[in-house]
């Protein structure tokens, strides 16, 4: 009856009770098991040569050994557990791969795309020299802060370029006014020199005419 209670455990192939001399006294064998307990067993060490999971324990009454019990279990539940374990591990691995792929796509969208747009914008600005272009930041993370910093740098460059262009225009205007003033002064000087030359020539002619007149008068006076 004690051995028969083991039938509720499908993992038990058989159980056997041996007397003190190692002869089979009672046994229980599972209907699904092809193995049967040996009729006589010499030592527990011999059980290591058998297949399956073996347990061999002495039966004690007070301090005297009155027999032995031998229980053999199959590995069906263990194999089933291993299969379940491997199935769970496989499912978890597949789930981890899918999760990694999903995270990779999300990271590519959150990191790679903004970085690619930033690089494209930088190349466009470098080629066109148009510092009024701004790159749109779609997030507040490190990439978004990098884009904002780049836009701030563009704003500063645009402001400096505007101030420089204004200074160049003002300087060009001042130089044009200086050139015009110099040309006007040169023209006035040229006109003044012309008038001075004309006056000098007129004075020279008047002097000659005066000298001629005086010479004529002197001649007339000396000649009766």
MOBEL-V508165 format. One record per backbone hydrogen bond with DSSP energy under -1.0 kcal/mol. CO is the residue of the C=O (numbers start at 1). NH is the residue of the N-H. Records with the same first field share a line. If there is no record, write none. Layout:
CO=NH, NH
This chain:
1=5
3=6
4=7
6=9
9=12
11=74
13=30
14=72
15=28
16=70
17=25, 26
18=68
19=22
22=41
23=19
26=17
28=15
30=33
39=24
43=46
44=47
45=48
46=49
47=50
53=73
55=71
57=69
59=66, 67
61=64
64=61
67=59
68=18
69=57
70=16
71=55
72=13, 14
73=53
75=79
76=80
77=81
78=82
79=83
80=84
81=85
82=86
83=87
84=88
85=89
86=90
87=91
88=92
89=93
90=94
91=95
92=96
93=97
94=98
95=99
96=100
97=101
98=102
99=103
100=104
101=105
102=106
103=107
104=108
105=109
106=110
107=111
108=113
111=115
112=116
113=117
114=118
115=119
116=120
117=121
118=122
119=123
120=124
121=125
122=126
123=127
124=128
125=129
141=145
142=146
143=147
144=148
145=149
146=150
147=151
148=152
149=153
150=154
151=155
152=156
153=157
154=158
155=159
156=160
157=161
158=162
159=163
160=164
161=165
162=166
163=167
164=168
165=169
166=170
167=171
168=172
169=173
170=174
171=175
172=176
173=177
174=178
175=179
176=180
177=181
178=182
179=183
180=184
181=185
182=186
183=187
184=188
185=189
186=190
187=191
188=192
189=193
190=194
191=195
192=196
193=197
194=198
195=199
196=200
197=201
198=202
199=203
200=204
201=205
202=206
203=207
204=208
205=209
206=210
207=211
208=212
209=213
210=214
211=215
212=216
213=217
214=218
215=219
216=220
217=221
218=222
219=223
